[in-house]
């Protein structure tokens, strides 16, 4: 498993953030309503999961002792596993199990109005199955569209990207909001 980001992926991410057709937006509190119950899905990678949960609680102003009604789902590969065509799903139709968990929680907890999908890079599960960051962006666009069609209408789906640049950028780690309409246009240009 690769523990660092490749120079090719770094260049793609920088283009997605700063290029002419940028679709990654720096993450701050303006993207969140405080204390809003959400379903959060991310990878089970302990270090990345901890970073994502900590950042999520911080920007939503959720205290550790508070019952926020948030539901967090973590599995290896996170939201990339919700894509029916993702190579990360070795077992046929396994994406349906993960999707059903999110849908069930959204239906059961009627106060949930948002599903937040966090994927991170580098991702060991993606690397194991030969994915690059462009393929991960493609998967996440597909996943968002699928969930928007099957979740209750009250639920909006949002995508976030957590990246560990290592020594390639000051500060190392960044979290972004992914504007998926912009991602689709960016991906179309890169075919």
C-alpha positions as semicolon CSV with decimal commas, in nm:
position;residue;x (nm);y (nm);z (nm)
1;X;0,000;0,000;0,000
2;X;0,127;0,345;-0,085
3;X;0,149;0,576;0,216
4;X;0,206;0,893;0,022
5;X;0,044;1,078;-0,261
6;X;0,195;1,039;-0,608
7;X;0,320;1,341;-0,800
8;X;0,053;1,270;-1,066
9;X;-0,229;1,268;-0,809
10;X;-0,085;1,577;-0,643
11;X;-0,093;1,762;-0,975
12;X;-0,453;1,649;-1,040
13;X;-0,566;1,759;-0,694
14;X;-0,397;2,097;-0,732
15;X;-0,572;2,142;-1,067
16;X;-0,904;2,043;-0,907
17;X;-0,844;2,308;-0,640
18;X;-0,672;2,592;-0,825
19;X;-0,715;2,524;-1,198
20;X;-0,944;2,695;-1,446
21;X;-1,224;2,447;-1,372
22;X;-1,160;2,410;-0,998
23;X;-1,427;2,226;-0,799
24;X;-1,259;2,174;-0,459
25;X;-1,343;2,446;-0,205
26;X;-1,157;2,496;0,121
27;X;-1,365;2,357;0,405
28;X;-1,482;2,594;0,677
29;X;-1,784;2,647;0,902
30;X;-1,984;2,818;0,628
31;X;-2,055;2,475;0,475
32;X;-2,230;2,349;0,788
33;X;-2,533;2,421;1,001
34;X;-2,439;2,386;1,367
35;X;-2,566;2,076;1,543
36;X;-2,764;1,951;1,245
37;X;-2,818;1,572;1,260
38;X;-2,643;1,405;0,967
39;X;-2,531;1,070;0,840
40;X;-2,157;1,075;0,792
41;X;-1,983;0,810;0,583
42;X;-1,605;0,777;0,566
43;X;-1,331;0,518;0,551
44;X;-1,254;0,301;0,851
45;X;-0,882;0,392;0,835
46;X;-0,838;0,485;1,203
47;X;-0,612;0,785;1,154
48;X;-0,817;0,933;0,868
49;X;-1,148;0,855;1,038
50;X;-1,034;1,026;1,356
51;X;-0,917;1,336;1,162
52;X;-1,246;1,352;0,970
53;X;-1,468;1,305;1,277
54;X;-1,271;1,563;1,475
55;X;-1,295;1,818;1,191
56;X;-1,665;1,739;1,139
57;X;-1,746;1,789;1,508
58;X;-1,541;2,110;1,516
59;X;-1,710;2,277;1,220
60;X;-2,056;2,164;1,331
61;X;-1,984;2,272;1,689
62;X;-2,076;1,930;1,831
63;X;-1,949;1,849;2,179
64;X;-1,823;1,496;2,255
65;X;-2,079;1,446;2,534
66;X;-2,377;1,567;2,333
67;X;-2,634;1,346;2,159
68;X;-2,621;1,506;1,817
69;X;-2,836;1,237;1,648
70;X;-2,555;1,205;1,394
71;X;-2,491;0,858;1,257
72;X;-2,144;0,763;1,136
73;X;-2,078;0,470;0,904
74;X;-1,720;0,356;0,853
75;X;-1,598;0,080;0,628
76;X;-1,278;0,020;0,438
77;X;-1,292;0,248;0,131
78;X;-1,575;0,463;0,272
79;X;-1,812;0,612;0,013
80;X;-1,612;0,468;-0,278
81;X;-1,777;0,136;-0,180
82;X;-2,122;0,281;-0,261
83;X;-2,041;0,289;-0,634
84;X;-2,183;-0,022;-0,806
85;X;-1,890;-0,024;-1,051
86;X;-1,614;0,043;-0,801
87;X;-1,326;-0,205;-0,817
88;X;-1,310;-0,175;-0,435
89;X;-1,615;-0,403;-0,411
90;X;-1,477;-0,753;-0,460
91;X;-1,806;-0,915;-0,361
92;X;-2,077;-0,864;-0,627
93;X;-2,350;-0,622;-0,524
94;X;-2,182;-0,541;-0,192
95;X;-2,248;-0,173;-0,261
96;X;-2,616;-0,251;-0,195
97;X;-2,542;-0,351;0,166
98;X;-2,361;-0,026;0,236
99;X;-2,625;0,182;0,058
100;X;-2,905;0,010;0,251
101;X;-2,741;0,102;0,582
102;X;-2,741;0,470;0,490
103;X;-3,096;0,463;0,353
104;X;-3,228;0,278;0,661
105;X;-3,072;0,535;0,895
106;X;-3,214;0,823;0,689
107;X;-3,563;0,672;0,696
108;X;-3,549;0,569;1,064
109;X;-3,414;0,899;1,201
110;X;-3,658;1,147;1,054
111;X;-3,462;1,448;1,178
112;X;-3,170;1,367;0,946
113;X;-3,167;1,600;0,650
114;X;-2,814;1,552;0,524
115;X;-2,574;1,277;0,422
116;X;-2,208;1,378;0,424
117;X;-1,969;1,158;0,226
118;X;-1,600;1,194;0,309
119;X;-1,339;1,021;0,101
120;X;-0,968;1,059;0,162
121;X;-0,647;1,039;-0,034
122;X;-0,422;0,852;-0,036
123;X;-0,661;0,561;0,017
124;X;-0,517;0,212;0,072
125;X;-0,836;0,037;-0,045
126;X;-0,836;0,238;-0,369
127;X;-0,465;0,170;-0,426
128;X;-0,515;-0,201;-0,361
129;X;-0,761;-0,207;-0,651
130;X;-0,561;0,015;-0,888
131;X;-0,764;0,336;-0,857
132;X;-0,613;0,679;-0,903
133;X;-0,758;1,003;-0,768
134;X;-0,939;1,077;-1,097
135;X;-1,122;0,744;-1,071
136;X;-1,207;0,822;-0,707
137;X;-1,362;1,156;-0,813
138;X;-1,559;0,972;-1,083
139;X;-1,690;0,721;-0,828
140;X;-1,794;0,987;-0,581
141;X;-1,992;1,177;-0,847
142;X;-2,178;0,852;-0,929
143;X;-2,240;0,781;-0,560
144;X;-2,385;1,125;-0,491
145;X;-2,624;1,100;-0,785
146;X;-2,738;0,749;-0,681
147;X;-2,805;0,854;-0,323
148;X;-2,997;1,164;-0,430
149;X;-3,235;0,935;-0,621
150;X;-3,298;0,684;-0,341
151;X;-3,287;0,885;-0,017
152;X;-3,594;1,062;0,121
153;X;-3,643;1,399;-0,050
154;X;-3,564;1,587;0,271
155;X;-3,203;1,459;0,260
156;X;-2,936;1,642;0,071
157;X;-2,610;1,468;-0,015
158;X;-2,279;1,647;0,012
159;X;-1,927;1,533;-0,067
160;X;-1,604;1,617;0,112
161;X;-1,246;1,523;0,031
162;X;-0,972;1,485;0,292
163;X;-0,619;1,472;0,151
164;X;-0,283;1,415;0,315
165;X;-0,025;1,590;0,098
166;X;0,259;1,477;0,323
167;X;0,565;1,691;0,257
168;X;0,434;1,813;-0,079
169;X;0,243;2,105;0,075
170;X;0,276;2,310;0,394
171;X;0,049;2,182;0,668
172;X;0,021;1,841;0,503
173;X;-0,352;1,780;0,537
174;X;-0,649;1,960;0,389
175;X;-1,023;1,903;0,377
176;X;-1,237;2,029;0,090
177;X;-1,598;2,055;-0,011
178;X;-1,647;1,888;-0,351
179;X;-1,871;2,074;-0,590
180;X;-1,980;1,766;-0,786
181;X;-2,128;1,958;-1,080
182;X;-1,784;2,114;-1,126
183;X;-1,620;1,774;-1,078
184;X;-1,830;1,629;-1,362
185;X;-1,719;1,907;-1,598
186;X;-1,356;1,870;-1,486
187;X;-1,366;1,492;-1,536
188;X;-1,527;1,532;-1,880
189;X;-1,240;1,758;-1,985
190;X;-0,986;1,496;-1,873
191;X;-1,120;1,205;-2,080
